[in-house]
Amino acid sequence: MAGDSTSSIPGILVALGGNMPSVHGGPARTLMAALALMPAFGIRIVRCAPFYKTPALSSYIQPEYVNSVAVVEAAVPPEALLDILHRIEAIFGRVRRERWAPRPLDIDLLDYRGMIIPAEGKRGADAGAGKLPIALPHPGIAARGFVLLPLRDVAPRWRHPVTGESVQRLIASLGPGGLAGIERLKSSQLRS
């Protein structure tokens, strides 16, 4: 059954993050508001991981991020869901000008029921700031501790659809450096 915590394919996985305030407040409040808005767009939240404080990936100095992962359900194909997620980002003030720039909200489609869509075109720093073609699972998922830790919280039996590696194995392969500075937030820290 989709969304069942014993399933290796939990449904649809989305990552949420942000490091700038929005009209709703700081990053944690922005993530909570985005999750609350999703049902209005036909996205049902099945489970959401705790929030994590995370250092920025960018090579230039910017505020720390707040990140989480949610298991969701939606009755649209992955391309349409990604468009909806981008519309929600825009509602919260996300403007795509520069890759890895500070942002109030970033929502990534990580996994869509185990579907595989190979990445096309430039990725990473060479991709620029425009909209990228969909790729599933998300091409950066295996290298990002700030995604894997909350993913493990909501889908501990998840396996990478391409490699078959468990989320636990992917976390272990990052080593301590890949998890440096990532810290689970306490409920008292979510008020900002």
SULRAKA-V346060 format. One record per residue. N is the residue number from 1. RES is the residue in one letter. OMEGA is omega in degrees with one decimal (none if undefined). Layout:
# SULRAKA-V346060
n=(N;N)
res=(RES;RES)
omega=(OMEGA;OMEGA)
This chain:
# SULRAKA-V346060
n=(1;2;3;4;5;6;7;8;9;10;11;12;13;14;15;16;17;18;19;20;21;22;23;24;25;26;27;28;29;30;31;32;33;34;35;36;37;38;39;40;41;42;43;44;45;46;47;48;49;50;51;52;53;54;55;56;57;58;59;60;61;62;63;64;65;66;67;68;69;70;71;72;73;74;75;76;77;78;79;80;81;82;83;84;85;86;87;88;89;90;91;92;93;94;95;96;97;98;99;100;101;102;103;104;105;106;107;108;109;110;111;112;113;114;115;116;117;118;119;120;121;122;123;124;125;126;127;128;129;130;131;132;133;134;135;136;137;138;139;140;141;142;143;144;145;146;147;148;149;150;151;152;153;154;155;156;157;158;159;160;161;162;163;164;165;166;167;168;169;170;171;172;173;174;175;176;177;178;179;180;181;182;183;184;185;186;187;188;189;190;191;192)
res=(M;A;G;D;S;T;S;S;I;P;G;I;L;V;A;L;G;G;N;M;P;S;V;H;G;G;P;A;R;T;L;M;A;A;L;A;L;M;P;A;F;G;I;R;I;V;R;C;A;P;F;Y;K;T;P;A;L;S;S;Y;I;Q;P;E;Y;V;N;S;V;A;V;V;E;A;A;V;P;P;E;A;L;L;D;I;L;H;R;I;E;A;I;F;G;R;V;R;R;E;R;W;A;P;R;P;L;D;I;D;L;L;D;Y;R;G;M;I;I;P;A;E;G;K;R;G;A;D;A;G;A;G;K;L;P;I;A;L;P;H;P;G;I;A;A;R;G;F;V;L;L;P;L;R;D;V;A;P;R;W;R;H;P;V;T;G;E;S;V;Q;R;L;I;A;S;L;G;P;G;G;L;A;G;I;E;R;L;K;S;S;Q;L;R;S)
omega=(178.8;179.3;177.9;-175.4;178.0;-178.8;177.1;174.1;-170.0;-174.5;179.9;179.5;174.0;175.3;177.5;176.9;176.0;178.2;177.2;178.7;172.4;177.1;-179.8;-179.4;-178.5;-175.6;-179.5;178.5;178.1;177.9;178.4;179.3;178.0;177.0;179.8;-179.4;-173.9;179.4;177.2;178.4;178.1;179.3;179.9;177.5;177.7;179.0;175.1;179.1;170.0;178.6;179.4;170.9;-171.9;173.0;178.0;176.3;-172.4;178.0;175.9;-172.6;174.7;-178.1;176.1;179.1;164.2;-175.5;173.4;174.8;177.2;168.3;-178.2;171.1;178.2;-176.6;179.5;177.2;-173.8;-179.8;178.8;178.1;178.6;176.5;178.0;179.4;177.3;176.0;177.9;175.8;-178.2;177.8;-178.4;173.5;179.0;174.7;-177.3;177.9;-174.3;-178.7;179.0;176.4;174.9;-177.0;176.2;-177.5;174.4;177.4;179.8;172.6;-175.1;-174.3;179.0;177.7;177.3;-179.5;177.8;173.4;-177.2;177.2;175.7;177.2;-178.2;178.6;177.1;-175.6;-178.4;-172.2;-176.0;-173.7;-176.3;179.7;178.9;173.3;-178.0;174.5;179.9;-10.6;-180.0;-175.3;-177.8;-171.0;-173.8;-175.3;-172.5;178.7;-178.5;172.9;-174.0;-179.0;177.1;176.2;177.7;179.4;-176.3;-177.4;-173.6;179.7;-179.7;174.3;178.4;-175.8;-178.6;-173.7;-176.7;-179.1;178.1;177.4;178.8;179.5;178.6;177.8;-179.6;-178.5;177.9;-176.3;-177.6;-179.5;-179.5;179.8;-176.3;175.1;179.6;-173.3;177.4;-179.4;173.8;-177.2;178.2;-179.6;-176.7;-175.7;-176.0;none)
